[in-house]
Structure formats: C-alpha cells, structure tokens
C-alpha cells in the first residue's frame, strides 16, 4: 500500500474519531460504538480493494497492552481521595465489587450450560472480561447527568476497571494452586509485596523526574512505567498495582507524601507534573482507544452472529447483569437509581482481557459474536437511559420556568401598585 495513502487513512480515522466524540456528547450515542461500526465498514471496504493491514492481530495486542496501562493510569489520575467523598467512594466501590463478583459467577454458570466440557476456572476466566464496566465509555458519556450521579458513575466504572483487571490476572497467576488457602496466601502476599515495591518505585520516580529540566519528559515517564509493568508481568507480580498506585499518589500527593518526604520531593514541581501528565495521558488514551476499536471492528466476523448460541448466551447474560445491577443499587443506593443501573457498558477492557486469555484456556466453541453483541447491546441500553434522563431533566426545567414566570409577573404588579397610588 502506498505509504502516503496509509498516512491519509490514519489521519482520517483520528479526525473522524474527534467528530464522533463531539456527536456522542450531543446524542449520548457512545463514540466507541461508532468506531467499531467504522472498523466493520473499513473491513468490508478493504476486502473489495484488496488492501489489508499486515499483522493486524499483533498490532491489536500491542495496542491492547498500552491501552490497558493507559486506562488504569487515566482512571487513577481521576480518583480524588478525600473525607468528603468517602460516602460516594464506598457506595460506588461496593456496587462495583458486588456487580463484578455476582455477574462473573452467574455468567460462568451460563457458559457451563452451553459448553459441556468447560470447567469452572475456564468458565470464570471467560466470564470476568464480560463482567467489567468500561470507564473508557462511561466517563465521556455521563457529562449531562447531575454532579452526584456523574461522580458516582466515574468512581464505579473506575473501580470496576481496576478490580476486574486485577481479579482476571490474579486468576491466571494462580491457576496451578489447588487449595483455597494456597490461593489466598499467594494473592495476599503478591499484593502486599507489589504495594510496597510500587510505593518505593513511585517515590523514586517522583524524586528523579522532578529534577528533569527537559520539556520532553512524559514519554520518558511512560516508558519507565511500561517497563516496570512488563518486568512485573515476567515476574508474575500484580504489576497493574504499580500503575494504579503511581496514579493515586500523583493525584492525591498531599495524602500519600508525608511531611518527612516533602523535604526531598518538591510539591510544586509534582503539582505541575500532575497537570501535564493528566493532559497528555488523556490525549494518548484517545489515540489508543480510537485505533483499538477500529481494529477490533475490522477483526469481527459477522458470520458468528448467525449462531443461536451467540444470541442465547448474550440475551441470558444481559438479563442477569441488569437484574444484578438493579438489586445491588436497590440495596446500596435505595432510591432514584434506574438511570445509573442501566449504565453498564462493556468495551475496551473486555476486549483486551479476551485477547489475554492464554491458549490453554481457549474454548474453540466460543464465538466472538458474544463479545460483539454484548458491547453493542449495553451501549444501546446506556444511550437510551441517558436520553431518557436528559428528557426528564428538560421537562423539569420547563416546569420550573413555568412556575417561576407567574411569580415574577406578580412581583412586578405588586411593585407597580404603590406607584399608581
């Protein structure tokens, strides 16, 4: 393929993604859904022209690893930990944890109903990716909700991402442990060691990079984090915790950096580093998400949608998921929760973790159409819920204006009476 045509195609995808984001804010249709459909269209177009992207799955896997790191980092940089936010933090964390565990167990049971030769561990490994909300879709989509609901959804989707990713990799890292005690000890010791190492590494990184005078420091930072993540994966540690802790310390530096360390770490320099890091992280995440979802759309085989198993599994899963969400919201939030309960899209994390399932756990009968249908269906339900919420807010605002206008007119007449007398 002509390199200039390839560059033009890449630029057109980025520009189109930008307009998709703008359109998403006005219509509440997730931009991710548009990007996947764009990928499907491009796939059909390249089949007619004969052009194709070489090593497409390898590119998708590489984008997935970088995207995974960027999502956790972006989520951690958005988590502000304060005493005032504690109620919304524990409520959103509770619902994210209940939803993840209950949905995973329910979906693993559904998988075993349809696939006879699948064991519990394999079914659970397949169930976890579909049980994780996508903060990459939620965060840009809830801007029109009230401040409380918007903040709640940001926290819940962030916790769902982080807990789901950790749960998935902890399952893979402990597949050879047969006893619950051995698994518990392995998980707890791994988390404890990783937290200690991550805190030490974070403080060393902040101390080192605060003295870097060059303006070109973000990708040096990012390269260091990706290298630490990769080393952790090779050593079978929960290396995503390192990314999470780094982001949390950078976002909540006043809380995590004690006065004793503030003699060595300049808070003003770290504050400037945080703002620059947050801005560039958002930009990088936008690019990674754009190309990842377009490539995912290009890799989808629409023929898998002709299978009755795909539709049956997807339908049962969606019903179970929304029932679990409504019940968990009813227990924790108790009132005015329908809009939030219906916001539970699947997206980038689900796709990334499906690609990360080791070959020894692959189920040949499992169709990728389940993943595609789930992403499309949850995005549509979320869009309808947000549109309904926006219409409800508009009606309430119109009623308030109608009530307020006669009062204003009455007030004006009351002021005029003394003057005529």
Secondary structure, 3 states (H helix, E strand, C coil): CCHHHHHHHHHHHHHHHHHHHHHHHHHCCCHHHHHHHHHHHHHHHHHHHCCCCCCHHHHHHHHHHHHHHHHHHHHHHHCCCCCCCHHHHHHHHHHHHHHHHHHHHHHHHHHHHHCCCCCHHHHHHHHHHHCCCCHHHHHHHCCCCCHHHHHHHHHHHHHHHHHHHHHHHHHHHCCCCCCHHHHHHHHHHHHHHHHHHHHHHHHHHHHHHCCCCCCCCHHHHHHHHHHHHHHHHHCCCCCHHHHHHHHHHHHCHHHHCCCCHHHCCCHHHHHHHHHHHHHHHHHHHHHHHHHHHHHHHHHCCHHHHHCHHHHHHHHHHHHHHHHHHHHHHHHHCCCCCHHHHCCCCCCHHHHHHHHCCCHHHCCCCCCCHHHHHHHHHHHHHHHHHHHHHHHHHHHHHHHHHHHHHHHHHHHHHHHHHHHHC
